[in-house]
Amino acid sequence: MNQSELALLLPLLQRLDRLLEQAASDEKQQSPLILTADISPDSRLASVQQKFSLSQFDLDVIAIALAPELDRRYESLYAYLQDDVRAKRPSVDLALNLLCSDAIERLEKRDRFASTAPSIREGLLSLESEQIRPTLLAQELHLNPQLIRFLLHQPGLDRGGELVQSIVSLEELPNELSQQLKALVDQDWQMPVYFQGSDRALKRKAAQALAKALNCPLLIAAQATDIAYWVREAWFQNALLYVEIDSETVPALRKTRMLLSGEQPFRSAEPLGIVTLMFPMPNFTQRQQAWKKYLEEVNLAIAASDLDALADRFRLTDTQIVDAIATARHVAEWKSEPINLFAAARAQSGQDMTGLARKINPVYGWDDIILSTDSKAQLEELCNQAKYRPKVYQDWGFGKRLSRGKGLNVLFSGLPGTGKTMAAEVIAQELQLDLYQIDLSQIVSKYIGETEKNLDRIFTAAANSNAILLFDEADALFGKRSEVQDSHDRYANIEIGYLLQKMEEYEGIAILTTNLRSSLDDAFVRRLRFMIDFPLPNERDRLCIWERIFPAATPRSPDVDLSAMARRFEISGANIRNIALAAAFLAASEGGVITMTHLIRATQREYQKMGKLLMDDWH
């Protein structure tokens, strides 16, 4: 506490001492002493009284409760007056006796301790007791720690949070946003304002610039609960409050000046008249300009096609682009290898999908996958459509003709083990994008509306993560839409319709896998850009798979006849992989090399898993 504030409180403590002496001596006084009489308008007590509309009596009660925070001798005095050595804090009864002249006034002043009284309602004062059902008079007076810190000039925040002295000006923001915030400052607004959008860094920068324009610090709340606490703290700190919320946690708000931040539209049960400012993610042109600008600042030159690819495939903010460039440079320095901007951009964008899907780290390339000529050509066309989006949608103008449907919705159909997931990995490897696998059977919920919520979370996170989505078991949701027989059918069709809508809105790559292509209805098929079949491999393809499945270091006996294996066993690539791996372990356990006997034993085990019987005359 500084000397000037202490000087303002000393007369108050002197009057309290006289009041306590009178009470201890049973000296009666017609007009009790007003503790906070003639308090300086420059004192913090006076500012609290004005801000929270406190009466003189309320302020005197606060003074009585504050005294033990200044001098512990008041604990002994209060215990003596209450005839209880444990009662080191003043009770409601003691405060009424000290400040009221008679029983009638004590009854009148009881309402100053009701839940609707300003000091209680605003959280400045609380009533506490160890008794199970205490009377009002028996309850102790406790000051809010925030108020104590404020009155005693103690720095710090009780519940974390961050107090920022901003150096960011409104002029440093995008022009349109800067003008909107200037209008708020000019209007001296006194209501909550909601910043909506995914660009968290820009929203914080805007909040700091707004605080600087108001000539005050920015208080960033540690959590969105107990808004009343943070509103008080903002006032005590003379700061602009900034609270980040999510769609599931909409706090109880007050009609006071503060900034709220979230990604979803704001919904409140009360008509608060909240102003919403939009913070959309940068579009392709803005991302392209940002990459160009920040690369030039660090003297990095890349091909125009790579610049377009980075801007198109990764929906990053300016801050994320700067971080990606810095990360790429540091990793290249550390590992003494070329700068990989794509890997750094991918690392920036992959955080939102955590917990919603399983990330697959691609290991397969074009040389690893064995497909028919047509299927492989379709995969290459798919990748080219992703690569040349900037040219077709931006340079050639097709983007202006499409309000949605700019993404790539793809169907992979085929029996299990025919290479659908491997093909998705090849695409992710080729385009240098993250790949996330979602099991649709786990997304579909029996509760009405829950499936839509799950899908919305996935597509929102995917849009921010620039990810390839691989939906396994599409039959769980994308089958023939049924004729409506009951409410369950109606809601099932609503779920399918919602998914089709989200797929059309999604601008990334969504790959759906199914075992039964015939189960998909026409409305769904029309929304697909590619439908690629993955049949069981023929003999020639099976031989290619057998020849590539064994690493070069794997020891094999001369009697291993891969042509015979390919000719005799009409199985999938996944079955071939399982057999080769099992044969390798059989050989390793026997301390030898892989022989034809090992392959046949492994094939028998695989057939058992498939529910089939391998005849002895297989050859």
C-alpha positions as CSV (number, residue, x, y, z in Angstrom):
1,M,0.0,0.0,0.0
2,N,1.3,3.4,-0.9
3,Q,1.7,6.2,1.7
4,S,-1.1,8.4,0.3
5,E,-3.7,5.6,0.5
6,L,-2.6,4.7,4.0
7,A,-3.0,8.3,5.0
8,L,-6.6,8.2,3.7
9,L,-7.4,5.1,5.8
10,L,-5.8,6.2,9.1
11,P,-8.7,8.5,10.1
12,L,-11.1,5.6,9.4
13,L,-9.1,3.2,11.7
14,Q,-9.0,5.9,14.4
15,R,-12.8,6.3,14.3
16,L,-13.1,2.5,14.4
17,D,-10.9,2.3,17.5
18,R,-13.1,4.8,19.3
19,L,-16.2,2.9,18.3
20,L,-14.8,-0.4,19.6
21,E,-13.8,1.3,22.9
22,Q,-17.3,2.6,23.3
23,A,-18.7,-0.9,22.7
24,A,-16.2,-2.5,25.1
25,S,-17.1,-0.1,27.9
26,D,-20.9,-0.4,27.2
27,E,-20.9,3.4,26.7
28,K,-24.2,4.3,25.0
29,Q,-24.2,6.9,22.3
30,Q,-27.4,8.4,20.7
31,S,-25.8,8.9,17.3
32,P,-23.2,6.1,16.5
33,L,-20.0,7.2,14.9
34,I,-20.0,7.0,11.1
35,L,-16.7,5.3,10.2
36,T,-16.4,6.5,6.7
37,A,-17.7,10.0,7.2
38,D,-15.8,12.7,5.3
39,I,-13.8,10.0,3.4
40,S,-11.7,11.5,0.7
41,P,-13.3,11.3,-2.8
42,D,-9.8,10.3,-4.1
43,S,-9.7,7.2,-2.0
44,R,-10.4,3.8,-3.3
45,L,-13.2,3.2,-0.8
46,A,-15.0,6.2,-2.3
47,S,-14.6,4.8,-5.8
48,V,-16.0,1.5,-4.7
49,Q,-19.0,3.2,-3.1
50,Q,-19.7,5.1,-6.3
51,K,-19.2,2.2,-8.7
52,F,-21.3,-0.3,-6.8
53,S,-24.0,2.1,-5.5
54,L,-23.2,1.5,-1.8
55,S,-24.8,3.3,1.1
56,Q,-22.8,4.9,3.9
57,F,-23.8,2.0,6.1
58,D,-22.5,-0.5,3.5
59,L,-19.2,1.3,3.4
60,D,-18.9,1.2,7.2
61,V,-19.5,-2.5,7.2
62,I,-16.7,-3.0,4.6
63,A,-14.5,-0.9,6.8
64,I,-15.2,-3.1,9.8
65,A,-14.5,-6.3,7.8
66,L,-11.3,-4.7,6.3
67,A,-9.7,-3.8,9.7
68,P,-8.2,-7.3,10.4
69,E,-6.5,-7.2,7.1
70,L,-4.6,-4.0,8.3
71,D,-3.9,-4.9,11.9
72,R,-4.4,-8.3,13.6
73,R,-5.2,-6.7,16.9
74,Y,-8.7,-6.2,15.6
75,E,-9.1,-10.0,15.6
76,S,-8.7,-10.0,19.4
77,L,-11.0,-7.0,19.8
78,Y,-13.7,-8.6,17.7
79,A,-13.3,-11.9,19.6
80,Y,-13.6,-10.1,23.0
81,L,-16.7,-8.1,21.9
82,Q,-18.4,-11.3,20.6
83,D,-17.4,-13.3,23.8
84,D,-15.8,-16.0,21.6
85,V,-12.1,-16.5,21.2
86,R,-12.7,-18.2,17.8
87,A,-14.7,-15.3,16.5
88,K,-11.8,-13.3,15.0
89,R,-14.0,-11.9,12.2
90,P,-16.9,-9.6,12.7
91,S,-20.4,-11.0,12.6
92,V,-23.6,-9.4,11.2
93,D,-24.7,-9.0,14.8
94,L,-21.5,-7.2,15.8
95,A,-21.7,-4.8,12.8
96,L,-25.4,-4.0,13.6
97,N,-24.6,-3.3,17.2
98,L,-21.6,-1.1,16.4
99,L,-23.4,0.9,13.7
100,C,-27.0,1.1,14.8
101,S,-28.4,3.3,17.7
102,D,-31.4,1.1,18.7
103,A,-33.3,-2.1,18.0
104,I,-35.5,-0.5,15.3
105,E,-32.5,0.6,13.3
106,R,-30.9,-2.8,13.6
107,L,-34.0,-4.4,12.2
108,E,-34.1,-1.8,9.3
109,K,-30.5,-2.4,8.5
110,R,-30.8,-6.2,8.2
111,D,-31.8,-5.9,4.6
112,R,-28.3,-4.6,3.8
113,F,-27.1,-8.2,4.3
114,A,-29.8,-9.7,2.0
115,S,-28.8,-11.4,-1.2
116,T,-30.2,-8.5,-3.2
117,A,-28.2,-5.9,-1.2
118,P,-25.5,-4.2,-3.4
119,S,-22.5,-5.4,-1.5
120,I,-23.7,-9.0,-1.4
121,R,-25.1,-9.1,-4.9
122,E,-21.9,-7.7,-6.4
123,G,-19.8,-10.2,-4.5
124,L,-17.9,-7.6,-2.5
125,L,-19.0,-9.1,0.8
126,S,-20.0,-12.7,1.7
127,L,-21.6,-14.2,4.8
128,E,-20.0,-17.4,6.1
129,S,-20.5,-19.7,9.1
130,E,-19.4,-23.1,10.2
131,Q,-22.9,-23.8,11.6
132,I,-25.2,-26.0,9.5
133,R,-28.2,-23.6,9.6
134,P,-26.9,-20.4,11.0
135,T,-29.1,-17.3,11.7
136,L,-28.3,-14.1,9.8
137,L,-26.8,-12.5,12.9
138,A,-24.4,-15.4,13.6
139,Q,-22.8,-15.2,10.1
140,E,-19.3,-13.7,9.7
141,L,-18.5,-10.9,7.3
142,H,-15.8,-11.8,4.8
143,L,-14.5,-9.3,2.2
144,N,-13.9,-10.5,-1.4
145,P,-10.1,-11.0,-1.8
146,Q,-10.3,-9.0,-5.0
147,L,-11.7,-6.0,-3.0
148,I,-9.0,-6.4,-0.4
149,R,-6.2,-6.4,-3.0
150,F,-7.8,-3.3,-4.6
151,L,-8.2,-1.4,-1.4
152,L,-4.6,-2.3,-0.2
153,H,-3.0,-1.7,-3.6
154,Q,-1.8,-5.3,-3.8
155,P,-0.8,-6.4,-7.3
156,G,-1.6,-9.8,-8.9
157,L,-4.6,-11.9,-10.0
158,D,-6.2,-14.5,-7.7
159,R,-7.3,-16.9,-10.4
160,G,-4.6,-16.6,-13.1
161,G,-5.5,-14.7,-16.2
162,E,-3.3,-12.3,-17.9
163,L,-3.0,-8.5,-17.7
164,V,-1.5,-7.1,-20.9
165,Q,-0.2,-3.6,-21.5
166,S,-0.8,-3.4,-25.2
167,I,1.5,-1.8,-27.7
168,V,-0.7,-2.8,-30.7
169,S,-2.5,0.1,-32.3
170,L,-5.7,0.0,-34.3
171,E,-3.8,1.1,-37.4
172,E,-1.9,-2.2,-37.4
173,L,-5.1,-4.1,-38.1
174,P,-6.8,-4.8,-41.4
175,N,-8.5,-1.6,-42.5
176,E,-12.1,-2.8,-42.3
177,L,-11.6,-4.2,-38.8
178,S,-9.8,-1.1,-37.7
179,Q,-12.7,1.1,-38.8
180,Q,-15.2,-1.1,-36.9
181,L,-13.2,-0.9,-33.7
182,K,-12.7,2.8,-34.0
183,A,-16.5,3.2,-34.3
184,L,-16.8,1.3,-31.0
185,V,-14.3,3.6,-29.3
186,D,-16.0,6.8,-30.6
187,Q,-19.4,5.5,-29.4
188,D,-18.1,4.8,-25.9
189,W,-20.0,1.5,-26.0
190,Q,-21.0,-0.2,-22.7
191,M,-22.3,-3.6,-23.9
192,P,-20.6,-6.9,-24.6
193,V,-19.0,-7.3,-28.1
194,Y,-18.5,-10.8,-29.5
195,F,-15.5,-11.6,-31.7
196,Q,-16.6,-14.6,-33.9
197,G,-14.2,-16.6,-36.0
198,S,-11.3,-19.1,-35.9
199,D,-8.4,-16.6,-36.2
200,R,-7.6,-16.6,-32.4
201,A,-4.4,-14.7,-32.9
202,L,-6.1,-11.8,-34.9
203,K,-8.9,-11.6,-32.3
204,R,-6.4,-11.2,-29.5
205,K,-4.5,-8.6,-31.5
206,A,-7.7,-6.7,-32.1
207,A,-8.6,-6.9,-28.4
208,Q,-5.2,-5.5,-27.4
209,A,-5.5,-2.7,-30.0
210,L,-8.9,-1.8,-28.6
211,A,-7.6,-1.7,-25.1
212,K,-4.7,0.6,-26.2
213,A,-7.2,2.9,-27.9
214,L,-9.2,3.0,-24.6
215,N,-5.9,3.8,-22.7
216,C,-6.2,0.8,-20.4
217,P,-4.7,-2.7,-20.1
218,L,-6.4,-5.9,-21.5
219,L,-7.5,-8.5,-18.9
220,I,-7.6,-11.9,-20.5
221,A,-9.7,-14.2,-18.4
222,A,-8.3,-17.6,-17.5
223,Q,-11.6,-19.4,-18.0
224,A,-15.2,-18.5,-19.1
225,T,-16.8,-19.5,-15.8
226,D,-17.9,-17.0,-13.2
227,I,-18.1,-13.9,-15.4
228,A,-19.1,-11.8,-12.4
229,Y,-15.6,-12.4,-11.0
230,W,-13.8,-11.3,-14.1
231,V,-16.1,-8.2,-14.5
232,R,-15.2,-7.2,-11.0
233,E,-11.5,-7.8,-11.7
234,A,-11.6,-5.8,-14.8
235,W,-13.0,-2.9,-12.9
236,F,-10.5,-3.2,-10.1
237,Q,-7.7,-3.3,-12.7
238,N,-9.2,-0.5,-14.8
239,A,-8.9,-3.0,-17.7
240,L,-10.9,-4.1,-20.7
241,L,-12.1,-7.7,-20.2
242,Y,-11.5,-10.4,-22.8
243,V,-13.2,-13.8,-22.4
244,E,-12.8,-16.8,-24.7
245,I,-15.8,-19.0,-24.7
246,D,-17.0,-22.1,-26.7
247,S,-20.3,-23.1,-28.1
248,E,-21.0,-25.4,-25.2
249,T,-20.2,-22.9,-22.5
250,V,-22.1,-19.7,-22.8
251,P,-21.6,-17.7,-19.6
252,A,-24.2,-15.7,-17.7
253,L,-23.4,-12.1,-18.9
254,R,-23.8,-8.6,-17.6
255,K,-24.7,-5.6,-19.6
256,T,-21.3,-4.1,-19.3
257,R,-18.3,-3.4,-21.6
258,M,-16.4,-6.5,-22.3
259,L,-15.1,-8.6,-25.2
260,L,-16.2,-12.2,-25.8
261,S,-14.5,-14.5,-28.3
262,G,-15.6,-17.8,-29.9
263,E,-15.9,-19.7,-33.1
264,Q,-19.6,-20.4,-33.3
265,P,-22.5,-17.8,-33.5
266,F,-23.3,-16.4,-30.0
267,R,-26.5,-17.6,-28.5
268,S,-27.9,-16.3,-25.2
269,A,-31.1,-16.9,-23.3
270,E,-31.3,-13.2,-22.5
271,P,-31.8,-10.4,-25.1
272,L,-28.6,-8.6,-24.4
273,G,-28.2,-6.9,-27.8
274,I,-24.7,-8.2,-28.3
275,V,-22.8,-6.8,-31.2
276,T,-20.9,-9.4,-33.3
277,L,-17.7,-8.7,-35.2
278,M,-16.7,-11.4,-37.7
279,F,-13.2,-12.6,-38.0
280,P,-13.3,-14.9,-41.1
281,M,-10.3,-17.1,-42.0
282,P,-8.2,-15.5,-44.8
283,N,-9.3,-16.5,-48.3
284,F,-6.9,-18.0,-50.9
285,T,-5.7,-14.6,-52.2
286,Q,-5.1,-13.3,-48.7
287,R,-3.2,-16.4,-47.8
288,Q,-1.2,-16.3,-51.0
289,Q,-0.2,-12.6,-50.3
290,A,0.7,-13.5,-46.7
291,W,3.0,-16.4,-47.8
292,K,4.7,-14.2,-50.4
293,K,5.1,-11.3,-47.9
294,Y,6.6,-13.3,-45.0
295,L,8.8,-15.4,-47.2
296,E,10.3,-12.2,-48.8
297,E,10.9,-10.8,-45.3
298,V,13.3,-13.7,-44.6
299,N,14.7,-13.8,-48.1
300,L,13.2,-17.2,-49.0
301,A,12.2,-17.8,-52.7
302,I,9.9,-20.6,-53.8
303,A,8.3,-21.6,-57.1
304,A,5.0,-19.9,-57.9
305,S,3.3,-23.3,-58.1
306,D,4.5,-24.1,-54.5
307,L,3.3,-20.7,-53.3
308,D,-0.2,-21.5,-54.8
309,A,-0.2,-24.9,-53.3
310,L,0.6,-23.7,-49.8
311,A,-2.1,-21.0,-50.0
312,D,-4.6,-23.4,-51.4
313,R,-4.1,-26.5,-49.2
314,F,-3.5,-24.9,-45.8
315,R,-6.1,-22.6,-44.3
316,L,-3.7,-20.7,-42.1
317,T,-3.8,-17.3,-40.5
318,D,-1.1,-14.7,-40.8
319,T,0.3,-15.7,-37.4
320,Q,0.3,-19.4,-38.3
321,I,2.1,-18.7,-41.6
322,V,4.8,-16.7,-39.8
323,D,5.2,-19.6,-37.3
324,A,5.3,-22.2,-40.1
325,I,8.1,-20.3,-41.9
326,A,10.1,-19.9,-38.7
327,T,9.6,-23.6,-37.8
328,A,10.7,-24.7,-41.3
329,R,13.8,-22.7,-41.2
330,H,14.8,-23.9,-37.7
331,V,14.1,-27.6,-38.5
332,A,16.2,-27.2,-41.7
333,E,19.1,-25.7,-39.7
334,W,18.9,-28.3,-37.0
335,K,18.7,-31.3,-39.4
336,S,20.9,-29.8,-42.2
337,E,18.3,-30.5,-44.8
338,P,16.3,-28.5,-47.3
339,I,13.5,-26.3,-46.0
340,N,10.1,-28.1,-46.0
341,L,7.4,-25.5,-45.8
342,F,4.7,-28.1,-46.5
343,A,5.6,-30.1,-43.4
344,A,5.7,-27.0,-41.3
345,A,2.3,-25.8,-42.6
346,R,0.9,-29.2,-42.0
347,A,2.1,-29.1,-38.4
348,Q,0.4,-25.7,-37.9
349,S,-2.9,-27.0,-39.2
350,G,-3.4,-30.4,-37.6
351,Q,-4.2,-29.5,-34.0
352,D,-8.0,-29.2,-34.1
353,M,-8.7,-32.8,-35.0
354,T,-7.2,-34.3,-31.8
355,G,-9.8,-36.5,-30.1
356,L,-12.2,-36.5,-33.0
357,A,-10.4,-38.9,-35.4
358,R,-7.4,-41.2,-35.6
359,K,-4.4,-39.7,-37.4
360,I,-2.8,-42.0,-40.0
361,N,0.9,-41.3,-40.8
362,P,1.2,-42.1,-44.5
363,V,4.0,-44.5,-45.4
364,Y,2.9,-45.7,-48.9
365,G,3.7,-44.1,-52.2
366,W,2.7,-44.8,-55.8
367,D,5.2,-47.7,-56.1
368,D,3.6,-49.5,-53.2
369,I,0.1,-49.8,-54.5
370,I,-1.0,-52.3,-57.1
371,L,-4.2,-51.4,-58.9
372,S,-5.9,-51.7,-62.3
373,T,-4.8,-49.2,-64.9
374,D,-8.1,-47.3,-64.7
375,S,-8.2,-47.2,-60.9
376,K,-4.7,-45.9,-60.7
377,A,-5.4,-43.3,-63.4
378,Q,-8.4,-42.1,-61.4
379,L,-6.2,-41.7,-58.3
380,E,-3.8,-39.6,-60.3
381,E,-6.6,-37.4,-61.7
382,L,-7.9,-36.9,-58.1
383,C,-4.5,-35.7,-57.0
384,N,-4.2,-33.4,-60.0
385,Q,-7.6,-31.9,-59.2
386,A,-6.3,-31.1,-55.7
387,K,-3.0,-29.7,-57.1
388,Y,-4.4,-27.5,-59.8
389,R,-7.3,-26.0,-57.8
390,P,-5.6,-22.5,-57.8
391,K,-5.3,-22.4,-61.6
392,V,-8.9,-23.6,-62.3
393,Y,-10.8,-21.9,-59.4
394,Q,-8.7,-18.7,-59.2
395,D,-6.9,-18.0,-62.5
396,W,-9.6,-19.5,-64.8
397,G,-12.5,-18.2,-62.8
398,F,-14.4,-21.4,-62.0
399,G,-14.4,-20.5,-58.3
400,K,-16.9,-17.6,-58.9
401,R,-19.3,-20.0,-60.6
402,L,-19.4,-22.4,-57.5
403,S,-21.0,-21.4,-54.2
404,R,-20.1,-24.9,-52.8
405,G,-18.9,-28.2,-54.1
406,K,-15.3,-27.0,-54.5
407,G,-14.0,-29.9,-52.4
408,L,-13.3,-33.5,-53.6
409,N,-15.8,-36.0,-52.4
410,V,-14.6,-39.5,-53.3
411,L,-15.9,-43.0,-52.9
412,F,-13.7,-46.0,-52.6
413,S,-15.7,-49.2,-53.0
414,G,-14.4,-52.7,-52.5
415,L,-14.0,-55.7,-50.2
416,P,-11.9,-55.3,-47.1
417,G,-8.2,-55.5,-47.8
418,T,-8.3,-54.4,-51.4
419,G,-6.2,-51.3,-50.8
420,K,-8.7,-48.5,-50.0
421,T,-6.8,-47.2,-46.9
422,M,-3.5,-47.6,-48.7
423,A,-4.8,-45.5,-51.6
424,A,-5.8,-42.8,-49.1
425,E,-2.3,-42.8,-47.7
426,V,-0.8,-42.5,-51.2
427,I,-3.0,-39.4,-51.8
428,A,-2.0,-37.8,-48.5
429,Q,1.7,-38.5,-49.2
430,E,1.4,-37.0,-52.7
431,L,-0.4,-33.9,-51.5
432,Q,1.6,-33.6,-48.2
433,L,-1.6,-33.3,-46.2
434,D,-2.7,-34.9,-42.9
435,L,-4.9,-37.9,-43.1
436,Y,-7.6,-38.6,-40.4
437,Q,-9.6,-41.8,-40.2
438,I,-13.2,-41.6,-38.9
439,D,-15.2,-44.7,-38.1
440,L,-18.8,-43.7,-39.0
441,S,-20.2,-46.6,-37.0
442,Q,-18.9,-44.7,-33.9
443,I,-20.2,-41.3,-35.0
444,V,-23.8,-42.4,-35.6
445,S,-25.8,-41.9,-32.3
446,K,-29.1,-43.3,-31.2
447,Y,-29.9,-40.0,-29.6
448,I,-31.7,-37.5,-31.8
449,G,-29.5,-34.7,-32.9
450,E,-26.2,-36.2,-31.6
451,T,-25.1,-37.5,-34.9
452,E,-25.4,-34.0,-36.5
453,K,-23.4,-32.6,-33.6
454,N,-20.6,-35.2,-34.0
455,L,-20.5,-34.5,-37.8
456,D,-20.4,-30.8,-37.3
457,R,-17.4,-31.0,-34.9
458,I,-15.5,-33.2,-37.4
459,F,-16.1,-31.0,-40.4
460,T,-15.4,-27.8,-38.5
461,A,-12.2,-29.2,-37.1
462,A,-11.2,-30.6,-40.5
463,A,-11.8,-27.3,-42.2
464,N,-9.4,-25.6,-39.8
465,S,-6.9,-28.5,-40.0
466,N,-6.8,-28.7,-43.8
467,A,-7.1,-32.5,-43.4
468,I,-8.1,-35.4,-45.7
469,L,-11.0,-37.2,-44.1
470,L,-11.3,-40.9,-44.5
471,F,-14.7,-42.1,-43.5
472,D,-14.7,-45.9,-42.9
473,E,-17.8,-48.0,-42.9
474,A,-19.8,-45.5,-44.9
475,D,-22.6,-48.0,-45.1
476,A,-23.4,-47.1,-41.5
477,L,-24.9,-43.8,-42.6
478,F,-24.9,-43.6,-46.4
479,G,-27.1,-46.5,-47.3
480,K,-30.4,-46.3,-49.2
481,R,-32.5,-43.7,-47.6
482,S,-35.6,-45.4,-46.4
483,E,-39.2,-44.6,-46.9
484,V,-40.4,-42.8,-43.8
485,Q,-42.3,-45.4,-41.8
486,D,-41.7,-43.9,-38.3
487,S,-39.9,-41.2,-36.4
488,H,-36.7,-43.2,-36.4
489,D,-36.7,-43.3,-40.2
490,R,-37.4,-39.6,-40.4
491,Y,-34.4,-38.7,-38.2
492,A,-32.1,-41.2,-39.9
493,N,-32.9,-39.4,-43.2
494,I,-32.3,-36.0,-41.6
495,E,-28.8,-37.3,-40.5
496,I,-28.0,-38.4,-44.0
497,G,-29.2,-35.1,-45.5
498,Y,-27.1,-33.2,-43.0
499,L,-24.0,-35.1,-43.9
500,L,-24.5,-34.6,-47.6
501,Q,-24.8,-30.8,-46.9
502,K,-21.6,-30.8,-44.9
503,M,-19.8,-32.7,-47.6
504,E,-20.8,-30.2,-50.2
505,E,-19.7,-27.3,-48.0
506,Y,-16.3,-28.9,-47.2
507,E,-13.5,-27.7,-49.5
508,G,-11.0,-30.4,-48.6
509,I,-10.9,-34.0,-49.6
510,A,-13.4,-36.4,-48.1
511,I,-12.9,-40.1,-48.9
512,L,-15.7,-42.5,-48.1
513,T,-15.2,-46.3,-48.1
514,T,-17.9,-48.9,-48.6
515,N,-18.0,-52.6,-49.1
516,L,-21.3,-52.4,-51.0
517,R,-21.4,-49.8,-53.7
518,S,-24.9,-50.9,-54.6
519,S,-26.2,-49.7,-51.2
520,L,-25.7,-46.1,-52.0
521,D,-28.6,-44.0,-53.3
522,D,-28.6,-41.7,-56.4
523,A,-28.8,-38.5,-54.4
524,F,-25.6,-39.4,-52.6
525,V,-23.8,-40.6,-55.8
526,R,-24.5,-37.2,-57.6
527,R,-22.5,-35.4,-54.9
528,L,-19.4,-37.5,-55.6
529,R,-16.5,-36.3,-57.8
530,F,-14.9,-39.7,-58.0
531,M,-16.1,-43.3,-57.6
532,I,-13.1,-45.7,-57.6
533,D,-13.5,-49.4,-57.5
534,F,-11.1,-51.7,-55.6
535,P,-11.7,-55.2,-56.9
536,L,-9.9,-58.2,-55.6
537,P,-6.5,-58.4,-57.5
538,N,-6.3,-60.7,-60.5
539,E,-3.5,-63.2,-60.8
540,R,-1.1,-60.8,-62.5
541,D,-1.7,-58.2,-59.7
542,R,-1.4,-60.8,-57.0
543,L,2.0,-61.8,-58.3
544,C,3.1,-58.2,-58.3
545,I,2.0,-57.9,-54.7
546,W,3.8,-61.1,-53.7
547,E,7.0,-60.0,-55.4
548,R,7.0,-56.6,-53.6
549,I,5.8,-57.7,-50.2
550,F,9.1,-59.1,-49.0
551,P,11.9,-56.6,-48.1
552,A,15.2,-57.1,-49.8
553,A,16.8,-58.2,-46.5
554,T,14.3,-61.0,-46.0
555,P,16.0,-64.5,-46.5
556,R,14.0,-66.8,-48.8
557,S,14.5,-70.5,-49.8
558,P,14.9,-71.3,-53.5
559,D,11.7,-73.5,-53.2
560,V,9.5,-70.4,-52.6
561,D,7.2,-70.3,-55.7
562,L,5.4,-66.9,-55.7
563,S,3.8,-67.6,-59.1
564,A,2.1,-70.7,-57.6
565,M,0.9,-68.6,-54.6
566,A,-0.5,-66.0,-56.9
567,R,-2.2,-68.5,-59.2
568,R,-3.7,-70.7,-56.5
569,F,-4.9,-68.2,-53.8
570,E,-7.5,-65.6,-54.9
571,I,-7.1,-63.3,-52.0
572,S,-6.7,-59.6,-51.2
573,G,-3.5,-57.6,-50.8
574,A,-4.1,-57.4,-47.1
575,N,-4.4,-61.2,-46.9
576,I,-1.1,-61.5,-48.8
577,R,0.6,-59.1,-46.4
578,N,-0.7,-61.0,-43.4
579,I,0.6,-64.3,-44.9
580,A,4.0,-62.9,-45.7
581,L,4.4,-61.5,-42.2
582,A,3.2,-64.7,-40.5
583,A,5.6,-66.8,-42.6
584,A,8.5,-64.5,-41.7
585,F,7.8,-65.0,-38.0
586,L,7.5,-68.7,-38.4
587,A,10.9,-68.8,-40.2
588,A,12.5,-66.5,-37.6
589,S,11.3,-68.7,-34.7
590,E,12.9,-71.7,-36.3
591,G,16.2,-69.9,-37.0
592,G,16.0,-70.4,-40.7
593,V,14.8,-68.8,-43.9
594,I,11.3,-68.5,-45.3
595,T,10.3,-71.6,-47.1
596,M,7.3,-72.8,-49.1
597,T,6.2,-74.7,-46.0
598,H,6.2,-71.6,-43.9
599,L,4.0,-69.8,-46.6
600,I,1.5,-72.7,-46.7
601,R,1.2,-72.8,-42.9
602,A,0.7,-69.1,-42.8
603,T,-1.9,-69.3,-45.5
604,Q,-3.8,-72.0,-43.5
605,R,-3.9,-69.6,-40.6
606,E,-5.2,-66.8,-42.8
607,Y,-7.9,-69.0,-44.3
608,Q,-9.0,-70.0,-40.7
609,K,-9.5,-66.3,-39.9
610,M,-11.5,-65.9,-43.1
611,G,-13.7,-68.9,-42.2
612,K,-12.4,-71.0,-45.1
613,L,-10.8,-74.4,-45.4
614,L,-7.5,-74.9,-47.3
615,M,-7.5,-78.2,-49.0
616,D,-4.4,-80.4,-49.0
617,D,-4.3,-80.5,-52.8
618,W,-3.9,-76.7,-53.0
619,H,-1.1,-77.0,-55.5
